[in-house]
Amino acid sequence: MNRALIVVDVQESFRQRPLWQVISNPGIVEQVNRLVALARAEGDLVVWVLHGEPGTGNVFDPVNGHVRLQDGLAAADTDPLLTKTAHNAFTTTNLDQILTRRGIRELSVAGIRTEQCCETTTRIAADLGYDVTFVVDATATNPIAHRDAPADQTIAELLADPRTLQSADIIARTEYALSGRFATIRTVTELTGTPTS
């Protein structure tokens, strides 16, 4: 075992937010499960990472019960399940130690959000010397409001604002930023050899 699948923040918290209705990949659980099945078949480690914001009272506050894997995902008893409080999966967890102890140097990254926690995890991993595969269609994100947009805008207003950065553009930008520098970009089908059902 010298490879690991890192599943970042595919948690119920995101499904509790209004932006979930415009998430780029509502079927992310199916994509992640395909990667998990591949990892298990090849004897690779699967690491689950959740994001927590204790004391905030929001959907990422563990006391509210949403900081858990999305329905349809299941960690095995032997899978590390970590909770981070930073954007990347390394800074506030012992992920690097877990991987180093096992001699793992190759990672695949999937999860939510494409340009935030997944991309940041990938960049840190590359800087730490890991060989990273970014599984782009096993990530998800939502449109991002312009910095001058009102904080209380509705989803309809977000989508109608020409300054909004749309999900497809975010994903494309992430691919360009990571490819050849921090990661190899792949799809689930490219890795598993089987098309999405």
C-alpha positions in Angstrom: 0.0 0.0 0.0 1.7 3.2 -1.2 -1.4 5.1 -2.3 -4.3 6.8 -0.6 -7.6 8.3 -1.6 -8.3 11.5 0.4 -12.1 12.3 0.4 -12.5 15.9 1.6 -15.6 17.3 3.2 -18.3 15.2 1.5 -20.5 15.9 4.5 -24.1 16.7 5.3 -23.2 20.3 6.2 -23.2 21.3 2.6 -26.6 19.8 1.9 -28.0 22.0 4.7 -26.9 25.2 2.9 -29.2 26.9 0.3 -26.3 26.8 -2.2 -26.6 23.0 -2.4 -29.5 23.5 -4.9 -26.9 24.9 -7.4 -24.0 22.5 -6.5 -22.1 21.5 -9.6 -22.1 17.8 -8.9 -25.1 16.6 -6.8 -24.2 13.0 -7.6 -20.8 13.3 -5.9 -21.6 10.5 -3.5 -21.8 8.0 -6.4 -18.5 9.3 -7.9 -16.8 9.0 -4.5 -18.1 5.5 -4.0 -16.6 4.4 -7.3 -13.3 5.8 -6.2 -13.6 4.1 -2.8 -14.4 0.8 -4.5 -11.3 1.1 -6.7 -9.1 2.0 -3.7 -10.3 -1.0 -1.7 -9.9 -3.3 -4.7 -6.3 -2.2 -5.1 -5.5 -2.2 -1.4 -5.1 1.5 -1.1 -5.9 3.5 2.1 -9.1 5.5 2.2 -9.0 8.6 4.4 -12.1 10.6 5.1 -11.8 14.3 6.1 -14.6 16.4 7.5 -14.6 20.1 8.2 -15.7 21.4 11.6 -16.1 24.9 12.9 -16.8 24.4 16.7 -18.6 27.2 18.5 -19.9 28.9 15.3 -23.5 27.6 15.6 -23.5 27.1 11.8 -23.9 23.9 9.8 -20.2 23.2 10.3 -20.5 23.3 14.0 -20.3 19.6 15.2 -23.0 20.2 17.8 -25.6 20.6 15.1 -25.1 17.0 13.8 -24.2 17.8 10.2 -20.4 17.2 10.4 -20.8 13.6 9.2 -20.4 11.8 5.9 -23.2 12.4 3.4 -25.8 9.7 3.3 -24.7 6.9 1.0 -21.0 7.0 2.1 -19.6 4.7 4.7 -16.2 4.6 6.3 -14.7 1.2 7.1 -13.5 0.6 10.7 -9.9 0.7 9.5 -10.3 4.0 7.5 -8.9 7.1 9.2 -11.7 9.7 9.8 -10.3 13.1 10.5 -11.9 16.5 11.3 -10.0 19.6 10.2 -10.6 23.2 11.0 -8.5 24.7 8.2 -9.2 24.7 4.5 -6.7 22.0 3.7 -6.7 18.5 5.1 -3.1 18.7 6.5 -2.6 21.8 8.7 -4.9 20.9 11.6 -4.8 17.1 11.4 -2.3 14.3 11.6 -2.9 13.3 8.0 0.8 13.7 7.0 1.9 11.5 9.9 -0.7 8.8 9.0 0.5 8.8 5.4 4.2 8.9 6.3 3.9 6.0 8.8 2.4 3.9 6.0 5.0 4.9 3.4 2.3 6.4 1.2 3.6 8.9 -1.4 0.7 8.9 -4.0 -2.6 10.5 -3.3 -5.9 10.9 -5.1 -8.1 13.8 -4.0 -11.8 14.2 -4.3 -14.5 16.1 -2.4 -16.2 19.5 -1.8 -15.3 22.3 -2.7 -13.3 22.0 -5.9 -11.4 25.3 -5.6 -11.3 25.6 -1.9 -10.6 22.6 0.4 -9.8 20.1 -2.5 -7.5 22.5 -4.3 -5.8 23.7 -1.1 -5.3 20.1 0.1 -3.8 19.2 -3.3 -1.4 22.2 -3.3 -0.2 21.4 0.3 0.2 17.7 -0.6 2.4 18.6 -3.6 4.5 20.9 -1.5 5.0 18.1 1.0 6.3 15.9 -1.8 3.3 13.7 -2.6 2.4 12.7 -6.2 -1.2 13.9 -6.4 -4.1 13.0 -8.8 -6.9 15.4 -8.7 -10.1 13.6 -9.6 -12.0 16.6 -11.0 -15.4 15.0 -11.6 -15.4 13.6 -8.0 -15.3 17.2 -6.7 -18.1 19.7 -6.5 -18.5 23.4 -6.0 -21.1 26.2 -6.3 -21.1 29.6 -8.0 -19.2 32.3 -6.2 -20.5 35.8 -5.7 -18.4 38.8 -6.7 -16.6 40.5 -3.8 -18.9 43.5 -4.1 -22.2 41.5 -4.2 -24.5 42.0 -1.2 -24.1 39.3 1.4 -27.8 38.7 1.6 -28.4 38.1 -2.1 -30.7 35.2 -3.1 -29.7 32.3 -5.2 -31.6 33.8 -8.1 -29.7 37.0 -7.7 -26.4 35.2 -7.5 -27.1 33.3 -10.7 -28.3 36.4 -12.5 -25.3 38.6 -11.5 -22.9 38.8 -14.5 -20.1 39.1 -12.1 -20.7 35.8 -10.5 -18.1 33.2 -11.1 -20.0 30.1 -12.4 -19.1 26.6 -11.3 -17.9 25.4 -14.7 -15.4 28.3 -14.8 -14.2 27.6 -11.2 -13.6 24.0 -12.1 -11.8 24.9 -15.3 -9.6 27.4 -13.5 -8.7 24.8 -10.9 -7.7 22.3 -13.6 -5.5 24.9 -15.2 -4.0 26.0 -11.9 -3.2 22.5 -10.7 -2.3 20.6 -13.9 1.4 20.1 -14.4 2.3 22.0 -11.2 0.6 20.4 -8.3 -1.3 17.4 -9.7 -2.3 15.3 -12.6 -6.0 15.8 -13.5 -8.1 12.7 -14.1 -11.7 11.7 -14.2 -13.4 8.8 -12.3 -13.9 7.0 -15.6 -10.2 7.4 -16.5 -9.2 5.9 -13.1 -11.8 3.1 -12.9 -12.0 2.2 -16.6 -15.8 2.1 -16.4 -18.2 4.9 -17.4 -20.7 6.5 -15.1 -23.9 4.5 -14.9 
